[in-house]
Amino acid sequence: MAIAIAGSILFSGKAILVKLSYRYGVSSEVLLALRMIFAFPMFWIVYYFSRNFEPNTKITLIDVMKLMWLGFSGYFLSSYLDFLGLYYISAGLERIVLYLTPAIVILISYFFLHKPISRLQWISIVIGYLGVVLAFIEDLDTKGNDGWLGVSLVFVSACLYANYLIFSGEMVKRVGSIRLVTYASSFSAVFSLLQITLMAPDQLFDQPSEVYILSLANALFCTVFPILLIMISIMRIGSSLTSQAGILGPVSTLFMGWYFLQEKIGIFQVCGLVLVIISVWLLMKNKLPETHQT
């Protein structure tokens, strides 16, 4: 449980580091590219030492195309929209919206895969979205239209990642979880570099040293380390308890935002957070499909 809690808190720290980086005038495109550049070799090092524990399945061209799509939609585009959204809303609200991912997984499965939804799941989904609305009231008072834009971007990011979780299930069984993450993140790094090369390649090498340090910390402590911790936790205590430990993610983000970013913690945001946590807990009781954070 301690390993799972540490992984959840480290994952949540991503939003704090991104918000701190924005203070130096850096763009979302540069931040995403730097994060993926630093994370790229780390994932391959992890894969090298864990390859003997992964399925020894030969990867076909079709597999590569699927991994490329997962890397583009579930890693690159999802992360990019999340980074953009963080420019407009608080770190606490961003994590609360992202924590709706389990509910979004169920809704996508219902509307597109025609999987049934139980009464308890419907209730939990309604509670979760009500919680986000309450939490959003705090940002809406200070951000106005920017708040709407930020929440919309982060919500679409969560939808893309939920889609990744649904369609990566078959690939995980075939190629293994670490190999999937390594390949998908590698494709994401390529897309990030292509984006920054087309938009503003000079900005990648013209940032304050603080931006590079924060990006390195983001890649190491909020991307690679948490994924390893979550995987270790799943092996030790199972996916159910690991997911329950993830409840501390949005809670920790709320207080880290208050401490490091001087973000206000209002009564509506706290009530919204509580409702979202209750929603996810109810979904867990319904044996929700395994999910990971991003």
SULNOR-V287648 format. One record per residue. OMEGA is omega in whole degrees, -180 to 180 (none if undefined). Layout:
omega = [OMEGA/OMEGA]
//
This chain:
omega = [179/178/180/179/178/179/-180/-180/179/175/-176/180/179/-178/180/-179/178/-180/177/180/-179/180/-180/175/-179/-180/178/-179/179/-180/-180/-180/180/179/-177/177/-180/-176/-175/-179/-179/180/-179/175/178/-179/-179/-177/-178/-173/-179/-180/-179/175/-177/-178/177/-179/180/178/177/177/-180/179/178/179/177/179/178/178/-180/-174/-174/-179/-175/-174/178/180/-179/180/177/178/178/-180/180/178/-173/-176/-179/179/180/179/179/-178/178/178/180/-179/174/-175/178/179/179/176/-179/-179/178/179/-179/-174/-174/180/175/175/-176/176/-180/179/180/178/177/179/-179/179/178/178/-179/-179/174/178/178/178/178/180/-178/-179/-180/-179/-178/-180/-176/-174/180/-179/177/178/177/-180/-179/179/180/180/-179/179/177/176/179/179/179/-180/175/177/177/-179/-178/-172/176/-178/180/-179/179/180/-175/-173/-178/-174/-177/179/178/180/-179/-180/-178/179/178/176/178/178/178/179/179/179/177/-179/-178/177/-180/-174/-177/-176/-178/-178/-178/-176/-175/-179/175/-178/-180/-180/179/179/179/179/177/178/178/-179/-174/-171/-177/179/-174/-178/-179/179/178/180/179/178/178/180/179/179/-175/-173/179/-175/-177/179/178/178/179/177/179/177/-179/-179/-180/177/-180/179/180/-177/175/176/178/-174/-174/-174/-177/177/-178/173/-178/-177/180/-180/178/179/178/179/-180/-180/179/178/177/180/-179/179/178/178/177/178/180/179/179/175/-177/178/176/-179/-180/none]
//
